[in-house]
Amino acid sequence: QGQLKIAPAAMAARCRLAARFHHIHGTNIRLDASHTQATRVESFANGLCFSQEPLAPGQIFLVEIEEKELGWCGHLRVGLTAHDPQSLEVVPEYSLPDLVNMGDTWVFAITRNHNRVVVEGEEVQARGRPWEPFLLIERVRIPRDTLVGRSRPSRYSHILDDLYKMNVLPATARRSRIGVLYAPQPDGTADMHIVINGEDMGPSARGLPTSRPLYAVIDVFASTKSVRVIPVDYGFPSLQTLCRLVIQKHIVHRLAIDGLDLPPLLKSYCQHE
């Protein structure tokens, strides 16, 4: 648990180094030169990827969906594994059920209307307001702005306006951002959390071993064709980011930003990334 108190600067440096895919991956995956983009080039399976390094407690491994592929059923799968990718004689075809059946692996399929996983008898805590600058999970504070996927304004942007005002996209949409982390518990185990567009889904799995390194698992499955790792800076939000959060909180329609008396670069920043 003490590792959760790691200084923001140190966590940021570690996260930038770890925000890459492992060179061990499924046979249908191609990585770009930076090892930050993973694309499935054939079929719908053999798209398994891992984080380059084991995650630190509270460190999120975040990816953005860059490309979709029509004609397949099913979406991205995300989780954690205690298996070092180097130790795998063969990378399994699927995360579910193949890798999970090897044990010490916890993976969940992301669905279009993904909701929190609630343990029986447990109350769902109200999520924080989408314009709050930090997402709080246990004792981990993560800048929310980086976690949020956004669509771009277009002719039909009004269809997504309600989603945009809440700073969320459908979980499986292009540009959606999905991350995974683990939070140590007092009993020496850890809870796994999946974060979708800035919203914590709650503990998706409990009792994970903290005595072994835990790698992120990203299965670029079926209709998800390409994903990119998004580095997360655990420092303070920039003034530009805080301005965008305030503006988005008060606008009625995203295209109304065009009519505001703001510098063009800030308008573009508020509307897009």
N, C-alpha and C positions, 0 to 999 in steps of 0.2 A: 504493500500500500504506500510505503514511503516514496516509491518511485513516481507516484502521482503528483508529488510536490516539485517535480523537475522544473527548473526555470524555463519560462516561455522561450527565451532565446535558444537554450540548449535543445528544447523539444522541437523548435522550428528547424534548427540545423539538422537534427536527426531525421525529421520527417521529410525534408527535401532530399536527403540522401536515399531514404527508403522508398520514395515515391516512384518506383520503377517496377517493372515485371521481371520475374526470375527468368534466366535463360533456359530453364527447364519448363516445357509447356506441351500441350497437346499437339498431335501431328498436323492438325489443320490450322494451327495458329501461326501467323507471321507477325513478328515484332518489328517496329520501325527502328532506326539506328539509335534512338535515345532510349529504347525499351520502355517508353511511356504509352505507346499505342499498340493494342493487340487487335488483330483482324482475323476472323475465321474465313479462310479462302475457299473452302469446299464444304459440301454437305451441311449438316446441322449439328454434328457432334464433334468429339475430339477437340473441343475448344477450351480445355482447362488451362488456367493460368494461376500463378502464385505471386505473392509479393517477393521482391528480391531479397529482403531481410525479414527476420521475425519482427513482429510488432512489439513496441514497448507498451506497458499498461497505459490505457487511455489514448493511445495513438490511433487515429483513424486512417484507414486505407480507403481512399475515395476515388471513384471512377465516374466518368460521364459517358453516357451512351452517345456515340457519334454516328453510327449507321445502323439502320434496320434492314431486314431482308424479308420480303413478303413470301408467303407460301408455306411457312412453318408455324406449328403450334408450340407455344412455350416461350419463355423469356429468360433473362439473365438469372443466374444462380450465384449466391454470395454466402461466404461463411469463413470459418477458420479451421485450420488443421494443425495437429502437433507433429505431422510427418514432415521432415526436411525433404524438400523436392529432390535434393541430390541423392536421397536414399531410395527413391523409387526406381525399381528396375524397369518398369514401363509406366508411363503416365496413363491413368485410367481413361476410358472413353468418356465417361460421365462422372460428374461430381455426385449426382444422385442417380442410382444408388451406389455406384462402384466405389468411389473414394470413401463415402460414408461407411460402407460395409467393411472397410479396412480398420475401422475403429478410430477413436481419438480425432474425429472430424465432425464438424457441425455446419451444415449447409442448408440454406432455405431458398426456395424458388421465389422470385419477385413476381407478383401478379399485378394486373392493371389497377386493381383497387386494393392495393396492399394496406393492411391495417395493423395496428399493434397486436402482438401476441400476448394474450392475457392469461395468466395462471388462474385456475379456478379459485374463486374466493378473493381474488386480488382486485382492488379498485384501480381503474384507469385514472392516472393523474392528468389533469388538463394540461395541454401543451402550452408552451410559452407563446406569447404574441409573436407573429412572424417578423415584426420589425425590431424585436429585441436583438441586440448585437451579438449575444453569445447564446449557444445551446449548452445547457448544463446537464451532464450525465454523471450521476454519482458526484464525485468531486472534480470531475474534468470539465473545463470550460473550453469550448471550441467556437471560434468565430463563425457565426451562422452564415454570413454572407457568402463565403466560399462554398458552403454546403448546398446552396440552393440552385437548382436548375431553372432556367428561364427560356421561354419561347421568344422568338423575335416578333415585333409588330408586323402586321401584314394586312392585306385587304380584309381578311376574315378574323382579325385579332379579337374582335368583340366576343367571339365564341369562347375564348380563353380568358376574358377579362376577370371574371370572378376568381379563377385560379391564379391569375397573375397578381391580383391584389392580395391574395393570401401567400404569395411568393412560392407557389408550388405548381408542378406539372404532374400529370399522371405518371405513376411510378415507372412505367415501361416506355414512356415517350422518348423520342430523340431529344437530347440535351438534358434529360433527367440525370441527376447525380445521386449515386448510391454508395454508401460507405459502411465499413464494419470495424468494430473495435471491441476490446474486452476491458471490463472494469473489475479489479480485484475486490474480493469480499472479505469480511473479518475472519471467516473460517478457513482462509487460505486458498479457496477456489476463486473462480471468476465467472461473471455473467457476460455473455456475448450480446452486443447491441448492434442492430442494423439501423442506419440512419438514411432516410429517403427524403431528398430535397429539404433538408434542414429539420426534419421531424424525426425524433427518436421513436422507434417502434417498440421500445421497452426491451426487457430481457428476452431474447429469442431462444436462448439456451443457458442453462445454469450448470454449475459444478465443473467448469472447465479447469484443467490442471494448470497452475501458474508455475509449476516446477519445470516445465518443458517449454521450449520456444514455440510460439504460435504464429503461423504464417497465414496471411490472408489468402482466400480462395476466390477466384473470379472465373465462373464458367460462362464463356461467351457462347450461349446455347441458342439454337433455333432462330427465332426472329431477331435476336440481337446479333449483329454482324461485327461491330467494331466498338471498342471502348478505349478511353484515354484516361490515364492516371492524372488526377488533379492534386498538385501539392497543396497542403494546408499549412498556413502560417499561424502559429498559436499566439502571436503577438496581439497588440491592440488594433482595432479597426482603424483604417485611415480616415482622415477628415472627409475625403471624397466618398468613402463607403457610408459614413454616418449621414452625409447629406442625402445620398440616394435613399437610405432607409426612411428619412423624414419625408422626402418628396413622395415616395411610393405609398406612404401611409395616408397621405391626404388627397391624392388624385382620384378622380372618379373613373377615368378612362385612360389607359396607357398612352394613347395618341394625343391626349391633352397636354402631355409634356412638351410637344412642339410649340404650343402657344405660350409657354412660360418664358419669362425674361431671364434666361440662363445662358451661360456660355455654351456654344454648340457641342463641345467635347463632353460637358457634363450632361447635356440632354441625351447624347448618344449613350453615355455610360448608364444613365438611369433606364433607358429603354431596352438596352441589350445586356451586355455583360457588366 
